[in-house]
Amino acid sequence: MTEIEETFAGRLLGFSLPDRHARGRLVRLDGVLDEILSAHAYPPAITHLLAEALVIATLIGGLLKHESGQMTMQAQTEGGVVRLLVCDFRDGALRGYVDFDRERLASLGANPSLYALFGKG
């Protein structure tokens, strides 16, 4: 059994595998993700982090029971390169933003760990 839900964020696909007693959800964000990420000149590590957070926000937000429901995911850090990450899913629409220290990020190299990005979060 599958259920496809169209949202402003893209497509959510719910599925179940009865023989395996498993259920899951897939999301395809298409151009929405590109639109959000291109609004700021994020470096690759931040782009990747925000993209993953937006996918998670969509998967969780798509589970809301009420059409007018809202889910906000926020990470504030202490001592990390990322100071604030916010993803917002509301009425099927998606937004996201990251505030970070550009100089400190550059000193971490191309593929910083989550601990390096968030410190104490």
C-alpha positions in Angstrom: 0.0 0.0 0.0 1.3 3.4 -0.9 0.1 6.9 -0.3 1.4 9.9 -2.2 1.0 13.3 -0.7 1.8 16.4 -2.7 3.1 19.4 -0.7 4.8 22.6 -1.4 7.9 20.9 -0.2 7.7 18.2 -2.8 6.4 14.7 -2.7 6.0 12.5 0.3 5.5 8.8 -0.3 4.3 6.6 2.5 4.6 2.8 2.0 4.2 -0.4 3.9 5.6 -3.9 3.5 3.1 -6.1 5.2 5.1 -9.3 4.8 8.0 -7.6 6.6 5.8 -5.7 9.2 7.5 -2.5 8.0 6.3 1.0 7.2 8.3 4.0 5.9 8.2 7.3 4.1 10.2 8.7 1.2 10.5 12.3 0.2 11.5 14.0 -3.0 12.1 17.7 -2.7 13.0 18.4 -6.3 13.4 22.2 -7.0 12.2 23.2 -3.5 15.5 22.2 -2.0 17.5 24.0 -4.7 15.4 27.1 -4.1 16.0 27.1 -0.4 19.7 26.4 -0.6 20.4 28.9 -3.4 18.9 31.8 -1.3 22.2 32.0 0.5 25.8 31.4 -0.6 26.4 28.5 1.8 29.7 26.6 1.7 29.3 22.9 0.8 29.4 21.6 4.4 26.6 23.9 5.4 24.6 23.2 2.3 24.8 19.5 3.0 23.9 19.9 6.6 20.9 22.1 5.8 19.7 19.8 3.0 19.7 16.8 5.4 17.9 18.8 8.0 15.2 19.9 5.5 14.6 16.3 4.4 14.2 15.3 8.1 11.8 18.3 8.7 9.7 17.3 5.7 9.5 13.6 6.8 8.5 14.6 10.3 6.3 17.5 9.3 4.4 15.3 6.8 3.2 13.2 9.7 1.2 16.1 11.3 -2.4 15.3 11.6 -3.9 18.7 10.9 -3.4 20.4 7.6 -2.6 23.7 9.3 -0.1 22.1 11.6 3.5 23.4 11.9 6.7 21.6 12.9 9.9 23.6 13.6 13.2 22.0 14.1 15.8 24.2 15.7 19.4 23.6 16.9 21.3 26.2 18.9 24.8 25.5 19.8 27.4 26.4 22.3 31.0 26.4 21.0 30.1 25.1 17.6 30.6 26.6 14.1 26.9 26.5 13.6 25.1 29.0 15.9 21.6 28.3 14.7 19.9 25.9 12.3 16.1 26.3 11.8 13.8 24.2 9.5 10.1 25.0 9.4 7.4 22.8 7.8 4.0 24.5 7.8 0.9 23.7 5.7 3.2 21.7 3.4 5.6 24.6 2.9 9.2 24.3 3.8 11.8 26.9 5.0 15.3 26.6 6.3 18.2 28.8 7.5 21.7 28.3 9.0 23.7 31.0 10.9 27.4 30.0 11.2 30.9 31.3 11.7 32.4 31.3 8.2 36.0 31.7 9.4 35.9 28.8 11.8 34.2 26.6 9.2 37.0 27.3 6.8 39.5 26.1 9.3 37.7 22.7 9.7 38.4 21.4 6.1 36.1 20.0 3.5 34.2 17.4 5.6 33.8 18.6 9.3 32.1 16.2 11.8 28.8 17.0 13.4 30.6 17.6 16.7 32.9 20.2 15.0 29.8 21.9 13.5 27.6 21.8 16.6 29.9 21.6 19.6 27.6 21.5 22.6 24.1 21.6 21.0 
